[in-house]
Amino acid sequence: EESITLTKRERLRAIASRYRQTHNDLPLLWRIDVVAVELNQKGKLSRIELIENAVSDA
């Protein structure tokens, strides 16, 4: 979760806003969930984490 910096959140929020401008049929309330995937040095899955509501319209 610490890798989702303020800059990344702002960028995701701006992308979502532009997407909504061309997709008027979307719900008014929205959120972006993030899946964090960590691999070990051999490229094998080490950890996976779901970060719900990482970015939202609120």
C-alpha positions in Angstrom: 0.0 0.0 0.0 2.9 2.3 0.6 3.8 2.2 -3.1 0.5 3.9 -4.0 1.9 7.4 -3.5 -0.1 10.6 -3.6 1.2 11.3 -7.1 0.0 7.8 -8.3 -3.4 8.4 -6.6 -3.8 11.8 -8.3 -2.9 10.3 -11.7 -5.4 7.4 -11.3 -8.1 9.9 -10.2 -7.4 12.0 -13.3 -7.5 9.0 -15.6 -10.8 7.9 -14.1 -12.2 11.4 -14.6 -11.2 11.4 -18.3 -12.6 7.9 -18.7 -16.0 9.0 -17.2 -16.2 11.9 -19.7 -16.5 9.3 -22.6 -18.6 6.8 -20.6 -21.7 8.6 -19.4 -23.5 5.4 -18.4 -21.2 4.7 -15.4 -22.4 4.9 -11.8 -21.7 8.2 -10.1 -19.8 6.6 -7.2 -16.7 4.7 -8.1 -13.5 3.3 -6.7 -10.3 1.8 -7.9 -8.9 -1.4 -6.2 -5.2 -2.3 -6.6 -3.6 -5.7 -6.7 0.0 -5.6 -5.5 2.1 -8.5 -6.7 5.6 -9.2 -5.3 8.0 -11.6 -7.0 11.1 -13.1 -5.5 14.5 -13.0 -7.1 13.6 -16.1 -9.2 10.5 -14.4 -10.6 8.2 -16.6 -8.5 5.1 -15.2 -6.7 6.2 -14.1 -3.2 3.2 -12.1 -2.1 -0.1 -10.8 -3.4 -2.3 -8.2 -1.8 -5.6 -6.7 -2.6 -5.9 -3.0 -1.7 -9.6 -2.2 -1.8 -10.7 1.4 -2.4 -7.1 2.6 -3.1 -8.6 5.5 -5.0 -12.2 6.8 -5.1 -14.3 9.7 -6.1 -14.6 10.9 -2.5 
